[in-house]
Amino acid sequence: MKTRTKLLVAGGALVVAAVGGTAVAVAAVGGDDSETPITGEALERATAAALEHTGEGRVTETEVGDEDSYYEVEVTLDDGTQVDVQLDRDFQVVGDEVDGPGDDADGDD
């Protein structure tokens, strides 16, 4: 990811945190370089929808054009559980997948 893109994503996360009062750290940490993070107003709307769905947590990764939906927002809950919230183009939840703190990345225990 280019430095300018990283700065834009980080700046967008700070704006969302300041406006919504929610700590948001959005990055493609450990993600595939071909994944495109959500940015701008779409990031704000996707974050709000995902956090409303989970009821708690912080956004740790986002993606546009996920294989399961238009947007994917990864939320890490207070207990370490990760929830991948799937959203359509209108920011409506169309599914989710929960990975507990002890689960490995591919869902096999």
Rosetta blueprint (number, residue, H / E / L):
1 M L
2 K L
3 T H
4 R H
5 T H
6 K H
7 L H
8 L H
9 V H
10 A H
11 G H
12 G H
13 A H
14 L H
15 V H
16 V H
17 A H
18 A H
19 V H
20 G H
21 G L
22 T L
23 A L
24 V L
25 A L
26 V L
27 A L
28 A L
29 V L
30 G L
31 G L
32 D L
33 D L
34 S L
35 E L
36 T E
37 P L
38 I L
39 T L
40 G H
41 E H
42 A H
43 L H
44 E H
45 R H
46 A H
47 T H
48 A H
49 A H
50 A H
51 L H
52 E H
53 H H
54 T H
55 G L
56 E L
57 G L
58 R E
59 V E
60 T E
61 E E
62 T E
63 E E
64 V E
65 G L
66 D L
67 E L
68 D L
69 S L
70 Y L
71 Y E
72 E E
73 V E
74 E E
75 V E
76 T E
77 L L
78 D L
79 D L
80 G L
81 T L
82 Q E
83 V E
84 D E
85 V E
86 Q E
87 L E
88 D L
89 R L
90 D L
91 F L
92 Q L
93 V E
94 V E
95 G E
96 D E
97 E E
98 V E
99 D E
100 G L
101 P L
102 G L
103 D L
104 D L
105 A L
106 D L
107 G L
108 D L
109 D L
